[in-house]
Amino acid sequence: MNEKKLFLWMLGISTFLRFFLAKIVPITGDEAYFIIWAKHLNYGYYEHPPMIGWVMWLFSFFGNDIFIFRIFPLIVIPLIAIIMVKVLSDIDKNKAFLCGSVFLLSPVSILNVLSVNDVPLILFTFLSGIFFYRAIKTERIFDAMICGFFAGCAFLSKYFAVLLVFSLIVFCLFSRNRRVWKLALLSIPFSIPLVMVNIIWNYNNCWLNIMFNLFFRNKDASLKFYSVIIFLIEQIFLMTPYLAIVFFKKKFMFFERRKIDLFWFLFITPLIFFFFISFVKNVGLHWMASFYPFFFLLLIYLQPNILIRALKHNLYLSVFIVVSVLVILLVPVETYKSLKKYPQTVMFLKGKELSEQINLNLDGKIPASTGYTESSIFSYYCKKDFVVFGSESRSGRFYDYITDFNLFDGKDFLIVSLDNKDTEKFSKYFKSITVKTIKINGAEFYLISGNGFIFNNYRQLHLTKIYNLYYHPPRWLPVKRNFFKERYLPEKVVF
């Protein structure tokens, strides 16, 4: 079988496996949360820049089933593979098809079936890098302009795009080439308008993206060597064990860079950055994912027999991943009963059954839960807009934007909780409170009926605390508006 036919077969096999995973994996908390973003289209959101909200909004015109939203990642990976083959064909056409095949069956591709913000990030990061490569090769200003535009799109997907820019700067420094610097500088004006969208939103919203990503989520940073080991294991998995051995044996492919020097820097620079970050923070498996297509571009300089061997290993690994996911989903839910977070496990695996019970008990009450993940999942399955009640978490605070508790004074709530202690905790916010326990596959869920919501108590005891925790940016940051203060603490607003 020639390399082109092999690539087409791998494209078909990988697409089938990924469609299968996209169909059987229940909706995740982040996906459900981003659907909430899409329902409230805006030019910015709480944790991250808005791109995934915009993408989900576009796909929502075709339906509300989670599989519809997952069509986006199902399209992105084959697109990257096809572009990869096209770019590498100028070096070696046959090996280009092999590199594309290896990429298609890598964990980075096979597991990329969830519609989350890493998907637009991986797409736009890759496109930006490709167009800068084209700009260097062709010396066309247009390619540099498109590179800048896609870099801006990557920035509007996730702040990890900053590492793309940093990697390009490192490459320019090492290249010592005026022409390369000129092309890099020409790309900047075409990313600035997109970056400004996010800066303007932050200026109008307490710099929440910056505060969340730089401060709120890094308060627990401390020296921990076990996270370094985890990071290295993650990278071996993403490269695949066989290619990881090849990569290290060949001294990080340093001597194979040659004509694709740029791609080497676009992969190695973030890898080194995250390696050092792992000494003080747990690095997520997906954090490096957007830079891994550049790793697979580097494989063009490996011998064909190594690429074929890598493809075989990836095929076995892909089947193993899919079978593992299938087993996890098909075994009886009670298998996970010993887990500390068994109720959360049941919520994800049996969300539809749980939501049917919730709907039966709503009786006109305002539906709520104690966390953004729960509210997002229940909103999806119950087809009702849930409120987040009493949460002090730094995550999921977009619900603060779309919920005005002023409007609920005196109203009745049904709060779904996974912790029985919440009944006592919430009693001070209602005139009376009762609780009903329901069981799904042995997991207990508490339906807390709060009658006569006392907004003033909630404002003084909870909302004031939230304001001090999350909506009180440092004085050195200029802020135009503070919606939270205006809505709940107008006496603190200074005009």
NULUMFI-598827 format. One record per residue (C-alpha): residue number from 1; x, y, z; chain; residue in three letters. Coordinates in Angstrom, 1 decimal. Each point is the difference from the previous one (the first is absolute). Layout:
<recs>
pos:c1:c2:c3:unit:code
NUM:X:Y:Z:A:ALA
...
</recs>
This chain:
<recs>
pos:c1:c2:c3:unit:code
1:0.0:0.0:0.0:A:MET
2:1.4:3.4:-1.0:A:ASN
3:0.4:2.8:2.6:A:GLU
4:-2.9:2.1:-1.4:A:LYS
5:-2.5:-3.0:0.2:A:LYS
6:1.3:-0.7:3.5:A:LEU
7:-0.6:3.6:1.1:A:PHE
8:-3.6:-0.2:-1.4:A:LEU
9:-0.6:-3.3:1.9:A:TRP
10:1.3:1.6:3.2:A:MET
11:-2.1:3.0:-0.6:A:LEU
12:-3.1:-2.2:-0.2:A:GLY
13:1.0:-2.2:2.9:A:ILE
14:0.8:2.9:2.4:A:SER
15:-3.1:1.9:-1.0:A:THR
16:-2.2:-3.1:0.6:A:PHE
17:1.6:-0.5:3.5:A:LEU
18:-0.4:3.7:0.9:A:ARG
19:-3.6:0.1:-1.2:A:PHE
20:-0.6:-3.1:2.1:A:PHE
21:1.5:1.7:3.1:A:LEU
22:-1.9:3.2:-0.7:A:ALA
23:-3.2:-1.9:-0.1:A:LYS
24:0.4:-2.1:3.1:A:ILE
25:1.8:2.3:2.5:A:VAL
26:-2.5:1.9:2.2:A:PRO
27:0.1:3.7:0.0:A:ILE
28:2.7:1.5:2.2:A:THR
29:-0.3:2.9:2.4:A:GLY
30:2.1:2.3:-2.1:A:ASP
31:-2.0:-0.7:-3.1:A:GLU
32:-3.3:0.6:1.8:A:ALA
33:1.5:3.2:1.4:A:TYR
34:1.1:1.2:-3.5:A:PHE
35:-3.6:-0.7:-1.2:A:ILE
36:-1.1:2.5:2.7:A:ILE
37:2.5:2.5:-1.5:A:TRP
38:-1.5:-0.6:-3.5:A:ALA
39:-3.5:0.7:1.3:A:LYS
40:1.2:3.4:1.3:A:HIS
41:2.1:1.2:-3.0:A:LEU
42:2.5:2.7:1.1:A:ASN
43:3.4:1.3:-1.0:A:TYR
44:1.6:-1.4:3.2:A:GLY
45:-0.6:-2.4:2.8:A:TYR
46:1.2:-0.7:3.6:A:TYR
47:2.9:-2.5:-0.1:A:GLU
48:1.2:0.1:-3.6:A:HIS
49:-0.2:2.0:-3.2:A:PRO
50:-3.2:-0.5:-2.0:A:PRO
51:0.9:-2.1:-3.1:A:MET
52:-1.5:-3.3:1.2:A:ILE
53:-3.2:1.9:0.9:A:GLY
54:-0.3:1.3:-3.5:A:TRP
55:0.7:-3.3:-1.6:A:VAL
56:-2.6:-1.8:2.2:A:MET
57:-2.5:2.8:-0.9:A:TRP
58:0.5:-0.7:-3.7:A:LEU
59:-0.5:-3.7:0.4:A:PHE
60:-3.1:0.5:2.2:A:SER
61:-1.9:1.0:-3.2:A:PHE
62:0.3:-3.7:-1.1:A:PHE
63:-1.4:-1.5:3.3:A:GLY
64:0.6:-0.2:3.7:A:ASN
65:1.2:-3.6:0.3:A:ASP
66:3.6:-0.1:1.3:A:ILE
67:1.0:-2.1:-3.1:A:PHE
68:-0.8:3.0:-2.2:A:ILE
69:2.5:2.2:2.0:A:PHE
70:2.6:-2.8:-0.3:A:ARG
71:0.0:0.2:-3.8:A:ILE
72:2.4:2.9:0.4:A:PHE
73:2.9:-2.0:1.4:A:PRO
74:-0.9:-2.9:-2.3:A:LEU
75:0.7:2.4:-2.9:A:ILE
76:3.0:1.7:1.4:A:VAL
77:2.3:-3.0:0.4:A:ILE
78:-0.3:-1.3:-3.6:A:PRO
79:0.4:3.6:-1.3:A:LEU
80:3.3:0.3:1.9:A:ILE
81:1.2:-3.4:-1.3:A:ALA
82:-0.8:1.0:-3.6:A:ILE
83:1.9:3.3:0.4:A:ILE
84:2.8:-1.8:1.6:A:MET
85:0.4:-2.3:-3.0:A:VAL
86:-0.2:2.9:-2.4:A:LYS
87:2.7:2.0:1.8:A:VAL
88:2.4:-3.0:0.4:A:LEU
89:-0.5:-1.2:-3.6:A:SER
90:2.5:2.6:-1.1:A:ASP
91:2.7:-1.8:2.0:A:ILE
92:-1.0:-3.7:-0.7:A:ASP
93:-3.5:-0.8:-1.3:A:LYS
94:0.0:-3.7:1.1:A:ASN
95:1.2:0.7:3.5:A:LYS
96:-2.4:2.9:0.2:A:ALA
97:-2.9:-2.4:-0.3:A:PHE
98:1.6:-2.2:2.7:A:LEU
99:0.4:3.0:2.4:A:CYS
100:-3.7:0.9:-0.6:A:GLY
101:-1.0:-3.6:0.7:A:SER
102:2.0:-0.2:3.3:A:VAL
103:-1.6:3.3:1.1:A:PHE
104:-3.5:-1.3:-0.7:A:LEU
105:0.4:-3.0:2.2:A:LEU
106:1.8:1.9:2.8:A:SER
107:-1.7:0.6:3.4:A:PRO
108:0.0:3.7:-0.8:A:VAL
109:-2.4:-0.8:-2.9:A:SER
110:-2.0:-3.0:1.3:A:ILE
111:-0.9:1.6:3.3:A:LEU
112:-0.8:3.4:-1.6:A:ASN
113:-3.8:-0.5:-0.2:A:VAL
114:-1.3:2.4:2.6:A:LEU
115:-1.2:3.4:-1.0:A:SER
116:2.2:2.1:2.4:A:VAL
117:2.2:3.1:-0.4:A:ASN
118:3.1:-2.1:-0.7:A:ASP
119:-1.5:-0.9:-3.4:A:VAL
120:0.0:3.6:-1.6:A:PRO
121:3.4:0.5:1.8:A:LEU
122:1.6:-3.0:-1.7:A:ILE
123:-1.5:1.0:-3.4:A:LEU
124:1.0:3.7:0.1:A:PHE
125:3.4:-0.7:1.6:A:THR
126:0.8:-2.5:-2.8:A:PHE
127:-1.2:2.3:-2.8:A:LEU
128:1.9:3.0:1.4:A:SER
129:3.2:-2.1:0.1:A:GLY
130:-0.6:-1.4:-3.5:A:ILE
131:-0.5:3.5:-1.5:A:PHE
132:3.1:1.3:1.6:A:PHE
133:1.9:-2.9:-1.5:A:TYR
134:-1.5:0.9:-3.4:A:ARG
135:0.9:3.6:0.5:A:ALA
136:3.6:-0.9:0.6:A:ILE
137:0.0:-2.3:-3.0:A:LYS
138:-1.8:2.2:-2.5:A:THR
139:0.8:3.5:1.5:A:GLU
140:-3.6:0.9:-0.6:A:ARG
141:-1.3:2.7:2.3:A:ILE
142:-3.5:-1.4:-0.4:A:PHE
143:1.1:-3.2:1.8:A:ASP
144:1.4:2.0:2.8:A:ALA
145:-3.3:1.9:0.3:A:MET
146:-2.0:-3.3:0.2:A:ILE
147:2.5:-1.3:2.6:A:CYS
148:-0.8:3.1:2.2:A:GLY
149:-3.7:-0.4:-0.5:A:PHE
150:0.0:-3.7:1.1:A:PHE
151:2.3:0.9:2.9:A:ALA
152:-2.7:2.4:1.1:A:GLY
153:-2.7:-2.7:-0.4:A:CYS
154:2.2:-2.3:2.1:A:ALA
155:0.2:2.7:2.7:A:PHE
156:-3.8:0.3:0.0:A:LEU
157:-0.1:-3.8:0.5:A:SER
158:2.2:-0.3:3.1:A:LYS
159:2.9:1.9:1.5:A:TYR
160:2.4:-2.8:-0.7:A:PHE
161:0.3:1.7:-3.4:A:ALA
162:2.4:2.3:1.7:A:VAL
163:2.5:-2.9:-0.2:A:LEU
164:-0.5:-0.1:-3.7:A:LEU
165:1.2:3.7:-0.2:A:VAL
166:2.8:-0.7:2.4:A:PHE
167:1.2:-3.0:-2.0:A:SER
168:0.0:2.2:-3.2:A:LEU
169:2.1:2.6:1.8:A:ILE
170:2.4:-2.7:1.1:A:VAL
171:0.2:-1.3:-3.5:A:PHE
172:0.7:3.6:-1.4:A:CYS
173:2.7:0.5:2.6:A:LEU
174:1.8:-3.2:-1.0:A:PHE
175:-0.5:0.5:-3.7:A:SER
176:1.9:3.4:0.0:A:ARG
177:-1.7:0.8:-3.3:A:ASN
178:-1.3:3.5:-0.7:A:ARG
179:-2.5:-1.4:-2.5:A:ARG
180:-1.5:-2.3:2.6:A:VAL
181:-0.3:2.9:2.5:A:TRP
182:-1.6:2.1:-2.7:A:LYS
183:-2.7:-2.6:-0.7:A:LEU
184:-0.6:-0.5:3.7:A:ALA
185:-0.5:3.8:0.5:A:LEU
186:-2.3:0.1:-3.0:A:LEU
187:-2.3:-2.6:1.5:A:SER
188:-0.5:2.0:3.2:A:ILE
189:-2.5:2.6:-1.2:A:PRO
190:-2.4:-2.8:-1.2:A:PHE
191:-0.2:-1.6:3.4:A:SER
192:-0.3:3.2:2.0:A:ILE
193:-3.8:0.6:-0.7:A:PRO
194:-0.8:-3.4:1.2:A:LEU
195:2.1:0.4:3.1:A:VAL
196:-1.6:3.3:0.7:A:MET
197:-3.4:-1.6:0.1:A:VAL
198:1.1:-2.0:3.0:A:ASN
199:1.8:3.0:1.6:A:ILE
200:-3.1:2.2:-0.3:A:ILE
201:-2.2:-2.7:1.5:A:TRP
202:2.4:-0.4:2.9:A:ASN
203:0.1:3.8:0.5:A:TYR
204:-3.8:0.0:0.3:A:ASN
205:-0.2:-3.1:2.2:A:ASN
206:2.6:0.3:2.8:A:CYS
207:2.7:-1.7:-2.0:A:TRP
208:-1.6:-3.3:0.8:A:LEU
209:1.8:-2.1:-2.7:A:ASN
210:3.4:1.3:1.3:A:ILE
211:-0.9:-0.4:3.7:A:MET
212:-1.3:-3.5:-0.5:A:PHE
213:2.9:-1.3:-2.0:A:ASN
214:2.8:1.7:1.7:A:LEU
215:-1.2:0.3:3.6:A:PHE
216:-3.1:-1.9:1.0:A:PHE
217:1.1:-3.4:-1.4:A:ARG
218:3.6:0.3:1.1:A:ASN
219:-0.4:0.7:3.7:A:LYS
220:0.9:-3.7:0.8:A:ASP
221:3.3:0.2:-1.9:A:ALA
222:2.8:-1.6:1.9:A:SER
223:3.1:-2.2:-0.6:A:LEU
224:-1.1:-3.6:-0.7:A:LYS
225:2.2:-2.5:-1.8:A:PHE
226:-2.7:-2.6:-0.5:A:TYR
227:-1.7:2.4:-2.5:A:SER
228:3.2:-0.1:-2.1:A:VAL
229:-0.2:-3.8:-0.2:A:ILE
230:-3.7:0.3:-1.0:A:ILE
231:0.9:2.6:-2.7:A:PHE
232:2.7:-2.3:-1.5:A:LEU
233:-2.4:-3.0:0.0:A:ILE
234:-2.6:2.2:-1.8:A:GLU
235:2.5:1.0:-2.7:A:GLN
236:1.0:-3.6:-0.5:A:ILE
237:-3.7:-0.8:-0.5:A:PHE
238:-0.6:2.9:-2.4:A:LEU
239:3.1:-0.8:-2.1:A:MET
240:-0.8:-3.7:0.4:A:THR
241:2.6:-2.1:1.8:A:PRO
242:1.7:-1.2:-3.2:A:TYR
243:0.5:3.5:-1.4:A:LEU
244:1.0:1.3:3.4:A:ALA
245:2.9:-2.4:0.0:A:ILE
246:0.9:1.0:-3.5:A:VAL
247:-0.3:3.7:0.9:A:PHE
248:2.4:-0.3:3.0:A:PHE
249:2.4:-2.3:-1.8:A:LYS
250:0.3:2.6:-2.7:A:LYS
251:0.8:2.7:2.6:A:LYS
252:-3.4:1.7:-0.4:A:PHE
253:0.3:0.0:-3.8:A:MET
254:2.5:2.9:0.3:A:PHE
255:2.1:-1.1:-2.9:A:PHE
256:-3.0:-0.9:-2.2:A:GLU
257:-1.4:3.6:0.0:A:ARG
258:1.5:1.3:-3.2:A:ARG
259:-2.7:1.5:-2.3:A:LYS
260:-2.8:-0.2:2.6:A:ILE
261:1.9:1.8:2.7:A:ASP
262:-3.1:2.0:0.8:A:LEU
263:-2.1:-3.0:0.9:A:PHE
264:2.7:-1.3:2.4:A:TRP
265:-0.1:3.3:1.9:A:PHE
266:-3.8:0.1:0.0:A:LEU
267:0.0:-3.4:1.8:A:PHE
268:3.1:0.1:2.2:A:ILE
269:-0.5:3.5:1.4:A:THR
270:-3.5:-0.8:1.6:A:PRO
271:1.3:-3.4:1.1:A:LEU
272:2.9:1.5:1.9:A:ILE
273:-2.3:2.7:1.5:A:PHE
274:-2.6:-2.6:1.2:A:PHE
275:2.8:-2.2:1.4:A:PHE
276:1.2:2.8:2.3:A:PHE
277:-3.6:0.9:0.9:A:ILE
278:-0.6:-3.6:1.0:A:SER
279:2.4:0.5:3.0:A:PHE
280:-2.6:2.3:1.6:A:VAL
281:-3.3:-1.0:-1.6:A:LYS
282:-1.8:-3.0:-1.4:A:ASN
283:0.1:0.3:-3.8:A:VAL
284:-3.1:-1.3:-1.6:A:GLY
285:0.3:-2.7:-2.7:A:LEU
286:-1.6:2.4:-2.5:A:HIS
287:2.2:3.0:0.6:A:TRP
288:2.7:-1.0:-2.5:A:MET
289:-2.5:-1.4:-2.5:A:ALA
290:-0.3:3.0:-2.2:A:SER
291:3.8:-0.1:-0.7:A:PHE
292:0.2:-3.8:-0.8:A:TYR
293:-0.9:0.3:-3.7:A:PRO
294:3.5:1.7:-0.4:A:PHE
295:1.6:-3.1:1.6:A:PHE
296:-1.6:-2.2:-2.7:A:PHE
297:1.3:2.3:-2.7:A:LEU
298:3.5:-0.6:1.3:A:LEU
299:-0.4:-3.7:-0.7:A:LEU
300:0.7:0.6:-3.7:A:ILE
301:3.7:-0.5:0.5:A:TYR
302:-0.4:-3.5:1.5:A:LEU
303:0.6:-3.0:-2.1:A:GLN
304:-3.1:-1.6:-1.6:A:PRO
305:0.4:-3.2:1.9:A:ASN
306:-0.1:2.0:3.3:A:ILE
307:-3.2:1.8:-1.1:A:LEU
308:-1.7:-3.3:-1.0:A:ILE
309:0.9:-1.5:3.3:A:ARG
310:-1.3:3.1:1.8:A:ALA
311:-3.3:-0.3:-2.0:A:LEU
312:-0.4:-3.6:1.1:A:LYS
313:0.6:0.9:3.7:A:HIS
314:-2.5:2.9:-0.4:A:ASN
315:-2.6:-2.3:-1.5:A:LEU
316:0.3:-2.4:3.0:A:TYR
317:-0.1:2.9:2.4:A:LEU
318:-3.1:1.6:-1.6:A:SER
319:-1.9:-3.3:0.2:A:VAL
320:1.1:-0.3:3.6:A:PHE
321:-1.2:3.5:0.8:A:ILE
322:-3.4:-0.5:-1.6:A:VAL
323:-0.5:-3.5:1.6:A:VAL
324:1.0:1.5:3.4:A:SER
325:-2.6:2.8:-0.3:A:VAL
326:-2.6:-2.5:-1.1:A:LEU
327:0.7:-2.2:3.0:A:VAL
328:-0.2:3.0:2.4:A:ILE
329:-3.4:0.9:-1.4:A:LEU
330:-1.5:-3.5:-0.3:A:LEU
331:0.9:-1.5:3.4:A:VAL
332:-2.7:0.4:2.7:A:PRO
333:0.1:3.4:1.5:A:VAL
334:0.2:-1.6:3.5:A:GLU
335:3.5:-1.1:-0.9:A:THR
336:1.1:3.5:0.9:A:TYR
337:-1.8:0.1:3.3:A:LYS
338:3.2:0.0:2.0:A:SER
339:1.0:3.3:-1.6:A:LEU
340:-0.1:3.1:2.2:A:LYS
341:-1.8:1.9:-2.8:A:LYS
342:-2.5:-2.8:-0.8:A:TYR
343:-3.0:2.4:-0.1:A:PRO
344:1.8:2.1:-2.6:A:GLN
345:0.8:-3.2:-2.0:A:THR
346:-3.7:-0.9:0.0:A:VAL
347:-1.0:3.5:-1.0:A:MET
348:2.2:-0.3:-3.1:A:PHE
349:-0.9:-3.6:-0.9:A:LEU
350:-3.7:0.1:1.0:A:LYS
351:-0.7:3.7:-0.6:A:GLY
352:-3.2:-0.6:-1.9:A:LYS
353:-1.6:-2.2:2.7:A:GLU
354:1.0:2.4:2.7:A:LEU
355:-1.4:2.9:-1.9:A:SER
356:-3.3:-1.8:-0.5:A:GLU
357:-0.3:-0.2:3.8:A:GLN
358:0.9:3.6:0.4:A:ILE
359:-2.7:1.1:-2.5:A:ASN
360:-2.6:-2.0:1.9:A:LEU
361:0.7:2.0:3.2:A:ASN
362:0.4:3.5:-1.4:A:LEU
363:-3.7:1.0:0.4:A:ASP
364:0.6:3.5:-1.3:A:GLY
365:3.0:0.7:2.2:A:LYS
366:3.1:1.7:-1.2:A:ILE
367:2.5:-2.8:-1.0:A:PRO
368:3.4:0.3:1.5:A:ALA
369:3.1:-2.0:1.1:A:SER
370:3.1:0.7:2.0:A:THR
371:2.6:0.1:-2.8:A:GLY
372:0.4:1.1:-3.5:A:TYR
373:0.7:-3.6:-1.3:A:THR
374:-3.2:-1.3:1.6:A:GLU
375:-2.1:3.0:-1.2:A:SER
376:1.4:-0.3:-3.6:A:SER
377:-0.6:-3.8:-0.1:A:ILE
378:-3.5:0.3:1.4:A:PHE
379:-0.8:2.9:-2.3:A:SER
380:0.9:-2.2:-3.0:A:TYR
381:-2.0:-3.1:1.1:A:TYR
382:-3.0:1.8:1.7:A:CYS
383:-0.2:2.5:-2.9:A:LYS
384:-0.4:2.8:2.6:A:LYS
385:2.2:2.9:1.1:A:ASP
386:1.6:-1.0:3.4:A:PHE
387:1.4:2.5:2.4:A:VAL
388:3.3:-0.5:2.0:A:VAL
389:-0.9:0.5:3.7:A:PHE
390:2.5:0.6:2.8:A:GLY
391:3.1:-0.9:-1.9:A:SER
392:3.3:1.6:1.1:A:GLU
393:2.0:-1.7:-2.7:A:SER
394:2.4:2.1:-2.2:A:ARG
395:-1.3:-1.9:-3.0:A:SER
396:-3.3:0.3:-1.9:A:GLY
397:-0.7:3.5:1.1:A:ARG
398:-1.5:0.9:-3.4:A:PHE
399:-3.3:-0.9:1.8:A:TYR
400:0.5:3.2:2.0:A:ASP
401:-0.6:1.9:-3.3:A:TYR
402:-3.1:-1.8:-1.1:A:ILE
403:-1.7:-0.2:3.5:A:THR
404:-1.5:2.9:1.9:A:ASP
405:-0.9:-1.1:3.5:A:PHE
406:-1.9:3.3:0.5:A:ASN
407:-2.8:-1.4:-2.1:A:LEU
408:-0.3:-3.1:2.2:A:PHE
409:-0.9:1.6:3.3:A:ASP
410:-2.9:-1.9:1.6:A:GLY
411:0.1:-2.8:-2.7:A:LYS
412:0.3:-3.7:0.6:A:ASP
413:3.1:-2.0:-1.1:A:PHE
414:0.8:-3.7:-0.6:A:LEU
415:3.7:-0.4:0.6:A:ILE
416:1.6:-3.2:-1.1:A:VAL
417:2.9:-0.8:2.3:A:SER
418:2.5:-2.8:0.3:A:LEU
419:0.7:0.8:3.6:A:ASP
420:-2.5:-0.3:2.8:A:ASN
421:1.7:2.7:2.0:A:LYS
422:-1.3:2.6:-2.5:A:ASP
423:-3.4:-0.2:1.6:A:THR
424:1.2:1.6:3.2:A:GLU
425:2.3:2.4:-1.9:A:LYS
426:-2.9:1.3:-2.1:A:PHE
427:-2.6:0.2:2.7:A:SER
428:0.8:3.7:0.8:A:LYS
429:-0.9:1.0:-3.5:A:TYR
430:-3.6:-1.2:0.1:A:PHE
431:-3.1:0.3:2.2:A:LYS
432:-0.3:-3.8:0.1:A:SER
433:1.9:-2.9:-1.4:A:ILE
434:-0.6:-3.7:-0.6:A:THR
435:2.1:-2.7:-1.6:A:VAL
436:-0.8:-3.1:-2.0:A:LYS
437:2.6:-2.7:-0.7:A:THR
438:0.0:-1.8:-3.3:A:ILE
439:2.2:-3.0:-0.9:A:LYS
440:1.4:-0.8:-3.5:A:ILE
441:2.1:-3.1:-0.2:A:ASN
442:0.7:0.2:3.7:A:GLY
443:1.2:3.7:-0.1:A:ALA
444:-1.9:2.4:2.1:A:GLU
445:-1.2:3.4:-1.2:A:PHE
446:-1.7:2.6:2.1:A:TYR
447:-2.9:2.1:-1.3:A:LEU
448:-0.1:3.0:2.3:A:ILE
449:-3.3:1.9:-0.2:A:SER
450:0.6:3.5:1.2:A:GLY
451:-3.3:2.0:0.5:A:ASN
452:0.0:3.7:0.1:A:GLY
453:3.5:1.1:-1.1:A:PHE
454:1.4:2.8:2.2:A:ILE
455:2.1:2.0:-2.4:A:PHE
456:1.3:2.4:2.6:A:ASN
457:1.6:-2.8:2.0:A:ASN
458:1.5:-1.5:-3.1:A:TYR
459:1.4:3.3:-1.0:A:ARG
460:1.6:0.8:3.4:A:GLN
461:1.3:-3.5:0.7:A:LEU
462:0.9:-1.4:-3.4:A:HIS
463:0.1:2.6:-2.8:A:LEU
464:2.1:2.4:2.0:A:THR
465:2.5:-2.8:0.6:A:LYS
466:0.1:-0.8:-3.7:A:ILE
467:0.5:3.7:-0.8:A:TYR
468:3.1:0.1:2.3:A:ASN
469:1.3:-3.3:-1.4:A:LEU
470:-0.4:0.5:-3.8:A:TYR
471:-1.3:3.5:-0.9:A:TYR
472:2.5:2.1:1.8:A:HIS
473:2.9:0.4:-2.4:A:PRO
474:3.3:1.7:1.1:A:PRO
475:-0.1:3.8:0.0:A:ARG
476:2.8:0.2:-2.6:A:TRP
477:-2.3:-1.6:-2.6:A:LEU
478:-2.3:2.6:-1.6:A:PRO
479:-3.6:-1.1:0.0:A:VAL
480:-2.8:1.6:-1.9:A:LYS
481:-2.9:-1.9:1.5:A:ARG
482:-0.7:-2.6:2.7:A:ASN
483:-3.3:-1.7:-0.8:A:PHE
484:0.0:-2.0:3.2:A:PHE
485:0.4:3.1:2.2:A:LYS
486:-2.6:1.9:-2.0:A:GLU
487:-2.5:-2.8:0.3:A:ARG
488:0.4:-1.0:3.6:A:TYR
489:2.0:2.6:1.8:A:LEU
490:-1.1:3.3:-1.6:A:PRO
491:1.0:1.9:3.1:A:GLU
492:3.7:-0.8:-0.8:A:LYS
493:-0.2:1.4:-3.5:A:VAL
494:1.9:3.2:-0.5:A:VAL
495:-1.0:2.1:-3.1:A:PHE
</recs>
